[in-house]
Each structure stands twice: as C-alpha cells, then as structure tokens.
Amino acid sequence: MHLIVSEIPEDGIERELKIPLSLEGIVLKEEVQVFLKILRFGTKVHIDGCAKSGASVVCSRCLKEFSYPIETNFSVEYLPKKEIMQHREHELMPHDLNVSFYEDDAIDIKGLVGEQVLLTVPMKPLCKTDCLGICPQCGKDLNTGSCTCSRNQIDPRLAKLKTLKESIKKGN
C-alpha cells in the first residue's frame, strides 16, 4: 500500500484505512485501523496518524498468552531520499528522529504502520504488573499458587561467593 507524493493535494488529505499486517513475534487479532492526516509542502510530506488493533502476546515472566491492546498516535515527516544522499555526513538532531525518507515518489504506508505497531508493543510484555512468573526449578506458574521447591538453594556457579561472604564476616 503506497501513497503517491505528487498526488497529494496542497490542502492535504485524510484517510481512514484497515491494514492487514503480519509482524514477526506479534499475532494481531484483527486488521489495524488507521486514521491518517497527510500534508505536503513541496517535496516534504508530514503524516499525523493513529493506529488501533489488538494483539496476542506472550508474558515474559509466566509464558502465558494474553491480549494486548494497541493504540498509538504518531507524527512522521518524509523527505525524498535523494535529498539526504547529497550530503555525505549529517549530524542527527533530536527533531531528526521523526524523519523518514521516500524514493520514487512513493511512501510505503503499510511499512509506516507496521513500524509504529512494533514500537507500541513492549520488548518484555507482562500479563500484569505484579506477575510472579514461573518457578525456575519446577516450572509451576507462581500466579496460581506457590510450589514446594526450596528457596534456599544456591546456584552452584555462585556457591564460592557464599564462602567469600562468610570469610569477610569472620574477618570483621
């Protein structure tokens, strides 16, 4: 799904779209509903948008799948790629973080929306903020109750540190 830059009128356009996306690591439950307000100033294009959908993600602590609502507002400026290619080196400023580039008079809307959806989903999603996760020894989901595993067990790789700690206490 591409937007042709030269076809954007001077007073801009507004688009409401439903975009089917397939993203790695995220299962979207429905198409992404997108509202875009697009303005063109010569070769510069400014897009304000809102994207909404629902995803199914896996909790990074308890490994259970849960629903995660996706709702994001974004604002991106597009410049022709040839404009940046004229300069060999360019120092990035804070306002450059929301600048992207297009070539061949076309902007990939599906790519823009996919990027914004990916930025919305946390790197380590949690089903709830106080998720207890799973027991590292038996694998029981600690959100459903405690297990009978000993909590005093020391990782064999760290056992020497315990003797160091005890020898420091004796030295004081």
QUIKAHU-V243364 format. One record per run of one state. SS is the DSSP state (H for helix, E for strand, L for the rest). FROM is the first residue (numbers start at 1). LEN is the number of residues. Records with the same first field share a line. If there is no record, write none. Layout:
SS: FROM-LEN / FROM-LEN
//
This chain:
L: 1-1 / 8-5 / 20-3 / 24-2 / 29-3 / 42-2 / 59-6 / 86-8 / 104-2 / 121-13 / 135-6 / 142-14 / 172-1
E: 2-3 / 13-7 / 23-1 / 26-3 / 32-10 / 44-15 / 65-16 / 99-5 / 106-3 / 134-1 / 141-1
H: 5-3 / 81-5 / 94-5 / 109-12 / 156-16
//
